[in-house]
Amino acid sequence: KPKGFTSSNIENYIAEKQEKIEKKRWYIKKTELKLRIVDDLVKTLKKYNQDIINMKFYQMMSIEEIATKKDRSYGSIQKTIDRSIKIMQKEYNKNKMS
């Protein structure tokens, strides 16, 4: 800025909003990367486990609904979810270290 130049309230407002937009864009990119990582981890599971994870976390179905749809017990579905998450965590940690 030239010496003696004072910025207007509108210019300050626009600059603040542009900074917020850039922060939001960065957050969106970071979130998209995390989603791609999770999607890739889900793909490492067996098809049945992928289906269960998909129903629970992508379709937002309850464990009861999944159990009914898959003709399994509540405990069986819960165990499948827990095991699948552990498998994905292990795969993530393995890839993270290499």
Beta strands, then each sheet from edge to edge (+ up, - down):
end
